[in-house]
């Protein structure tokens, strides 16, 4: 099955809204065995949306429209579907009742414009929306499937997984398995050298995707059955592990911070963070994980030399001699935050992020302190301020991950 994605909306076309929905849908469809052959972004104009639908139907078996299902005058996806397929719209009574109930539960009057969200092209079916007022649409035309989903990701993602994917899977023949391998602590070119011939196989295939401070590998296997696809993907995964196991921290969607917090939680251990150049990015990443409060005790940003001296309990003259960006300073910050917050582990960062600095731009240090002492690492992180800050946060988390070692 081939698929085309169409994002509808001026806000996406003009760059005011990042099209994360298309990335989500493309990944979900690819993993399910659907080949995504086209993506388009069209404005809030009836003729443009209808023309894009018409073109997509000539190239794909599945057309997924994103957005344009709201109640305002520029929400035209329903009308465009009707125009492109030459099918009249009619009001779905059950859908209208659900929309009215949505407003009634919130003790708010329903605007008249919301009635249009109950419109459906002849022969179409509405997809329930448990998180908003805009139902989705499923329409089959001449053996092809058109699906319209609401724009907010909090509505689109569960609707696709709960209402669309179960209908699509029975239509797909054979099997497909996708495994994501997440690595850190090594660059893409070095990783490719280690993987060598594994990157040249067609099925299963292995593709690297460079991220900031990480490289993600996608294993994709197609087979005559799901079992055959699973076996092929697993075989390639084992080959990958045999070459780069030291750099793999997880599979699937798990982030580095999630893996760290799970490992600490399993050991009934805690962590605290003192940051300088990373400016709170380590704490932000840890605290973004649900349930982090059971493990992450807290953190502080100590940006100036004076703040570092006070927090670490150091003589300002001593810190000045050693340098505010040094292994000495990072180590004492890690020890201090561990001591002050009573954590099992203390993590610290410091560095020169530029563009103006008293030292070498990109020079940075991370330190991890535990009951057996403190270890510090020196880093050279380039000259771009954004990259330096984010790479430094990644380096601190990676050092903590490696310090923790294997799961208990």
C-alpha positions as CSV (number, residue, x, y, z in Angstrom):
1,X,0.0,0.0,0.0
2,X,1.2,3.5,-0.9
3,X,0.3,6.6,1.1
4,X,0.2,10.3,0.5
5,X,0.1,12.9,3.4
6,X,-1.5,16.3,3.0
7,X,-1.2,18.9,5.7
8,X,-3.8,21.6,5.4
9,X,-3.3,25.1,6.8
10,X,-1.6,28.5,6.3
11,X,0.1,28.2,9.6
12,X,1.9,25.1,8.5
13,X,2.6,26.4,5.0
14,X,4.1,29.7,6.3
15,X,6.2,28.0,9.0
16,X,4.3,29.3,12.0
17,X,3.5,25.7,13.0
18,X,6.0,22.9,12.7
19,X,4.5,19.9,10.9
20,X,5.2,17.2,13.6
21,X,2.1,15.4,12.6
22,X,3.5,14.4,9.2
23,X,6.6,13.0,10.9
24,X,4.5,11.0,13.3
25,X,2.2,9.6,10.6
26,X,5.1,8.8,8.2
27,X,6.9,6.8,11.0
28,X,3.7,5.0,12.0
29,X,2.7,4.1,8.5
30,X,6.3,3.0,7.5
31,X,6.4,0.8,10.6
32,X,3.1,-0.8,9.6
33,X,4.2,-1.7,6.1
34,X,2.8,1.3,4.2
35,X,5.1,3.1,1.8
36,X,4.8,6.8,2.1
37,X,5.4,8.2,-1.4
38,X,4.3,11.8,-1.1
39,X,3.9,14.7,1.3
40,X,2.3,18.0,0.6
41,X,1.4,21.2,2.5
42,X,-1.5,23.3,1.1
43,X,-3.1,26.6,2.1
44,X,-6.6,27.1,3.5
45,X,-8.1,27.4,0.1
46,X,-10.9,25.0,-1.1
47,X,-9.6,24.6,-4.7
48,X,-6.0,24.0,-3.6
49,X,-7.0,21.3,-1.0
50,X,-9.3,19.6,-3.5
51,X,-6.6,19.6,-6.2
52,X,-4.1,18.1,-3.9
53,X,-6.5,15.4,-2.9
54,X,-7.1,14.6,-6.6
55,X,-3.4,14.4,-7.3
56,X,-2.7,12.2,-4.3
57,X,-5.4,9.8,-5.3
58,X,-3.6,9.2,-8.6
59,X,-0.4,8.3,-6.8
60,X,-1.5,6.5,-3.6
61,X,-3.9,3.9,-2.2
62,X,-4.2,5.9,1.0
63,X,-4.5,9.6,1.4
64,X,-4.3,11.1,4.9
65,X,-5.3,14.7,5.4
66,X,-4.1,16.6,8.4
67,X,-6.0,19.5,9.9
68,X,-8.8,21.7,8.5
69,X,-11.6,20.0,10.5
70,X,-12.3,22.8,12.9
71,X,-15.4,25.0,13.1
72,X,-14.0,28.2,11.5
73,X,-14.5,29.5,8.0
74,X,-10.9,28.5,6.9
75,X,-11.5,24.8,8.0
76,X,-12.3,23.4,4.6
77,X,-11.1,19.8,4.6
78,X,-14.7,18.3,4.6
79,X,-15.8,20.5,1.7
80,X,-12.6,19.7,-0.2
81,X,-13.1,16.0,0.2
82,X,-16.7,16.3,-1.1
83,X,-15.5,18.4,-4.0
84,X,-12.6,16.1,-5.0
85,X,-14.7,12.9,-4.8
86,X,-17.9,14.5,-6.2
87,X,-19.9,13.5,-3.2
88,X,-22.4,15.7,-1.3
89,X,-22.1,16.5,2.4
90,X,-24.8,15.7,4.9
91,X,-25.1,16.3,8.6
92,X,-24.5,13.3,10.9
93,X,-27.0,13.4,13.7
94,X,-25.0,11.2,16.1
95,X,-21.9,13.2,15.6
96,X,-23.8,16.5,16.2
97,X,-25.1,15.0,19.4
98,X,-21.6,14.2,20.6
99,X,-20.4,17.7,19.8
100,X,-23.3,19.2,21.7
101,X,-22.6,16.9,24.6
102,X,-18.9,18.0,24.6
103,X,-20.0,21.6,25.2
104,X,-22.8,20.7,27.6
105,X,-20.3,18.8,29.8
106,X,-18.2,21.9,30.0
107,X,-21.2,24.1,30.7
108,X,-20.5,26.2,27.6
109,X,-22.8,27.2,24.8
110,X,-22.0,25.6,21.5
111,X,-21.3,28.1,18.7
112,X,-23.4,27.6,15.6
113,X,-20.2,27.2,13.6
114,X,-19.4,23.9,15.4
115,X,-22.3,22.2,13.5
116,X,-20.1,22.0,10.4
117,X,-17.9,19.5,12.3
118,X,-20.8,17.0,12.0
119,X,-20.7,17.1,8.2
120,X,-19.6,14.0,6.3
121,X,-19.3,13.2,2.6
122,X,-21.8,10.7,1.3
123,X,-20.5,7.2,2.0
124,X,-18.0,8.4,4.6
125,X,-17.8,7.5,8.3
126,X,-16.9,9.7,11.2
127,X,-14.1,8.7,13.5
128,X,-14.6,9.5,17.2
129,X,-12.6,12.2,18.9
130,X,-12.3,11.7,22.6
131,X,-10.1,14.7,23.1
132,X,-11.8,17.4,21.1
133,X,-14.8,18.5,19.1
134,X,-13.6,17.6,15.5
135,X,-14.4,14.0,14.4
136,X,-12.1,12.5,11.9
137,X,-13.3,11.1,8.6
138,X,-12.9,7.7,6.8
139,X,-14.0,7.6,3.1
140,X,-13.4,4.8,0.5
141,X,-13.5,5.7,-3.2
142,X,-12.8,3.2,-6.0
143,X,-10.7,1.0,-3.8
144,X,-8.7,3.9,-2.3
145,X,-9.0,5.2,1.3
146,X,-9.1,8.8,2.3
147,X,-8.7,9.7,6.0
148,X,-9.0,13.1,7.5
149,X,-7.6,13.8,11.0
150,X,-7.7,16.9,13.3
151,X,-4.6,19.1,13.5
152,X,-3.8,19.1,17.2
153,X,-1.3,16.3,17.9
154,X,-3.1,15.5,21.2
155,X,-6.2,14.6,19.1
156,X,-4.5,13.3,15.9
157,X,-2.2,10.7,17.4
158,X,-4.7,8.7,19.5
159,X,-7.3,8.9,16.7
160,X,-4.8,7.4,14.2
161,X,-3.7,4.7,16.6
162,X,-7.1,3.8,17.9
163,X,-9.5,4.4,15.0
164,X,-7.4,4.3,11.8
165,X,-4.6,1.8,12.2
166,X,-6.9,-1.1,13.2
167,X,-8.8,-0.6,10.0
168,X,-5.7,-0.4,7.8
169,X,-3.8,-3.4,9.1
170,X,-6.1,-6.0,7.7
171,X,-5.6,-4.5,4.2
172,X,-1.8,-5.0,4.3
173,X,-0.3,-8.2,3.1
174,X,2.9,-9.7,4.4
175,X,4.7,-8.4,7.4
176,X,7.0,-5.5,8.4
177,X,9.1,-4.9,11.4
178,X,10.9,-1.7,12.4
179,X,13.3,-1.5,15.3
180,X,14.9,1.8,16.3
181,X,18.3,1.6,18.0
182,X,19.4,4.6,20.0
183,X,23.1,5.3,20.5
184,X,25.2,8.0,22.1
185,X,28.9,8.7,22.7
186,X,30.0,8.3,19.1
187,X,29.6,10.3,15.9
188,X,27.8,9.1,12.8
189,X,30.9,8.6,10.6
190,X,32.7,6.6,13.3
191,X,29.5,4.5,13.8
192,X,29.3,3.8,10.1
193,X,32.9,2.6,10.1
194,X,32.1,0.1,12.8
195,X,28.8,-1.1,11.1
196,X,30.5,-1.4,7.7
197,X,28.7,-4.0,5.5
198,X,25.6,-4.0,7.7
199,X,24.7,-0.7,6.1
200,X,24.6,-2.2,2.6
201,X,21.9,-4.8,2.9
202,X,18.6,-4.2,1.2
203,X,16.3,-6.3,3.3
204,X,16.6,-6.1,6.2
205,X,18.0,-2.6,5.9
206,X,19.9,-0.4,8.3
207,X,19.8,3.4,8.1
208,X,21.5,5.9,10.5
209,X,19.9,9.2,11.4
210,X,22.2,11.8,13.1
211,X,20.7,13.7,16.0
212,X,22.3,16.3,18.3
213,X,24.6,14.2,20.4
214,X,23.1,10.9,19.3
215,X,22.7,8.7,16.3
216,X,19.5,6.6,15.8
217,X,19.6,3.5,13.6
218,X,16.5,2.2,11.9
219,X,16.3,-1.5,11.2
220,X,13.5,-2.2,8.6
221,X,12.6,-5.8,7.5
222,X,9.9,-6.9,5.2
223,X,8.8,-10.6,5.0
224,X,6.1,-12.8,3.5
225,X,4.7,-13.0,7.1
226,X,5.0,-11.0,10.2
227,X,7.0,-13.8,11.8
228,X,9.5,-13.7,8.9
229,X,9.9,-10.0,9.2
230,X,10.4,-10.2,13.0
231,X,13.1,-12.8,12.6
232,X,15.0,-10.9,9.9
233,X,14.9,-7.7,11.9
234,X,16.0,-9.4,15.1
235,X,18.9,-11.1,13.2
236,X,20.2,-7.7,12.0
237,X,19.7,-6.2,15.5
238,X,22.0,-8.9,17.0
239,X,24.6,-8.2,14.4
240,X,24.5,-4.5,15.2
241,X,24.8,-5.2,18.9
242,X,27.8,-7.4,18.3
243,X,29.6,-4.4,16.8
244,X,28.4,-1.3,18.7
245,X,26.9,-2.6,22.0
246,X,29.0,-0.1,24.1
247,X,27.2,2.8,22.4
248,X,23.6,1.5,22.5
249,X,21.5,2.8,25.4
250,X,18.0,1.7,24.3
251,X,15.6,0.5,21.7
252,X,12.3,2.0,20.4
253,X,11.1,5.4,21.7
254,X,13.0,5.4,25.1
255,X,15.1,8.5,25.6
256,X,18.4,8.5,27.4
257,X,16.9,10.3,30.4
258,X,14.1,7.7,30.6
259,X,16.6,4.9,30.6
260,X,18.6,6.6,33.3
261,X,15.6,7.3,35.5
262,X,14.3,3.8,35.2
263,X,17.7,2.4,36.1
264,X,18.0,4.6,39.1
265,X,14.5,3.8,40.2
266,X,15.2,0.1,40.0
267,X,18.1,0.6,42.4
268,X,16.3,3.0,44.7
269,X,18.8,5.7,43.9
270,X,18.5,9.4,43.3
271,X,20.2,12.1,41.4
272,X,20.7,15.9,41.7
273,X,22.2,18.3,39.2
274,X,24.3,21.5,39.3
275,X,24.6,23.2,35.9
276,X,26.5,26.1,34.5
277,X,26.9,26.3,30.7
278,X,24.0,23.9,30.1
279,X,21.8,26.3,31.8
280,X,19.2,23.9,33.2
281,X,18.9,21.6,30.2
282,X,19.9,18.5,32.1
283,X,17.3,19.2,34.7
284,X,14.7,20.0,32.1
285,X,15.3,16.7,30.3
286,X,15.1,14.7,33.6
287,X,12.1,16.5,34.9
288,X,10.2,16.1,31.6
289,X,9.9,12.3,32.3
290,X,6.7,11.3,34.0
291,X,7.4,10.1,37.5
292,X,10.8,11.8,37.6
293,X,10.2,13.1,41.2
294,X,10.8,9.6,42.6
295,X,14.4,9.8,41.4
296,X,15.3,13.3,40.4
297,X,15.6,15.4,43.6
298,X,16.3,18.8,42.0
299,X,19.0,21.0,40.5
300,X,20.5,24.4,40.4
301,X,22.0,26.7,37.8
302,X,25.2,28.3,39.0
303,X,26.3,30.5,36.2
304,X,28.8,33.0,37.5
305,X,32.1,32.3,39.1
306,X,30.8,33.8,42.4
307,X,27.8,31.6,42.4
308,X,29.9,28.5,41.8
309,X,32.2,29.4,44.6
310,X,29.3,30.0,47.1
311,X,27.4,26.8,46.0
312,X,30.5,24.6,46.1
313,X,31.8,26.2,49.3
314,X,35.1,27.2,47.7
315,X,37.4,30.1,48.3
316,X,36.8,32.5,45.4
317,X,40.6,33.0,45.0
318,X,41.1,29.2,44.8
319,X,38.3,28.9,42.2
320,X,39.8,31.8,40.2
321,X,43.2,30.1,40.1
322,X,41.7,26.7,39.0
323,X,39.3,28.4,36.6
324,X,35.5,28.6,36.6
325,X,35.5,26.2,33.7
326,X,37.8,23.4,34.8
327,X,37.7,19.8,35.9
328,X,38.3,21.1,39.5
329,X,35.1,23.3,39.3
330,X,32.9,20.7,37.7
331,X,34.0,18.0,40.2
332,X,33.3,20.3,43.2
333,X,29.9,21.2,41.9
334,X,29.0,17.6,41.5
335,X,30.1,16.8,45.0
336,X,28.3,19.8,46.5
337,X,25.0,19.2,44.8
338,X,25.1,15.5,45.9
339,X,25.8,16.6,49.4
340,X,23.4,19.5,49.7
341,X,20.4,17.5,48.3
342,X,21.3,14.2,49.8
343,X,21.4,12.4,46.4
344,X,23.0,9.1,45.5
345,X,24.5,10.8,42.5
346,X,25.6,14.4,41.8
347,X,26.0,15.6,38.2
348,X,27.6,18.9,37.1
349,X,28.4,20.8,34.0
350,X,30.5,23.9,33.2
351,X,31.9,25.3,29.9
352,X,32.5,28.2,27.6
353,X,29.5,28.6,25.3
354,X,30.4,31.9,23.7
355,X,30.2,33.8,21.4
356,X,32.4,35.8,23.8
357,X,34.3,34.0,26.5
358,X,37.3,34.2,28.8
359,X,38.4,30.8,27.6
360,X,38.3,28.5,24.6
361,X,34.8,28.4,23.2
362,X,33.4,24.9,23.2
363,X,35.7,23.7,26.1
364,X,33.5,22.1,28.7
365,X,33.5,19.6,31.6
366,X,31.0,17.1,33.0
367,X,31.4,15.4,36.4
368,X,29.5,12.7,38.2
369,X,29.9,12.2,41.9
370,X,28.9,9.1,43.9
371,X,29.7,7.4,47.1
372,X,33.1,6.2,45.7
373,X,34.2,9.7,44.7
374,X,33.9,11.9,41.6
375,X,34.9,11.4,37.9
376,X,35.3,14.3,35.4
377,X,35.5,14.4,31.6
378,X,36.7,17.1,29.3
379,X,34.9,17.9,26.1
380,X,35.4,19.9,22.9
381,X,31.9,20.8,21.6
382,X,32.4,23.1,18.7
383,X,31.7,26.8,18.5
384,X,27.9,27.2,18.1
385,X,26.3,28.3,21.4
386,X,23.1,26.2,20.9
387,X,25.1,23.1,20.0
388,X,27.5,23.5,22.9
389,X,24.7,23.8,25.5
390,X,22.7,20.9,24.2
391,X,25.7,18.7,23.6
392,X,27.0,19.4,27.1
393,X,23.7,18.3,28.6
394,X,23.8,15.1,26.5
395,X,27.4,14.5,27.6
396,X,26.5,14.8,31.2
397,X,23.6,12.3,30.9
398,X,25.8,10.0,28.9
399,X,28.5,10.0,31.5
400,X,25.9,9.3,34.2
401,X,24.5,6.4,32.1
402,X,27.9,4.9,31.7
403,X,28.7,5.4,35.3
404,X,25.6,3.5,36.3
405,X,26.6,0.6,34.1
406,X,24.3,-2.3,33.2
407,X,20.9,-2.8,34.7
408,X,20.7,-4.7,38.0
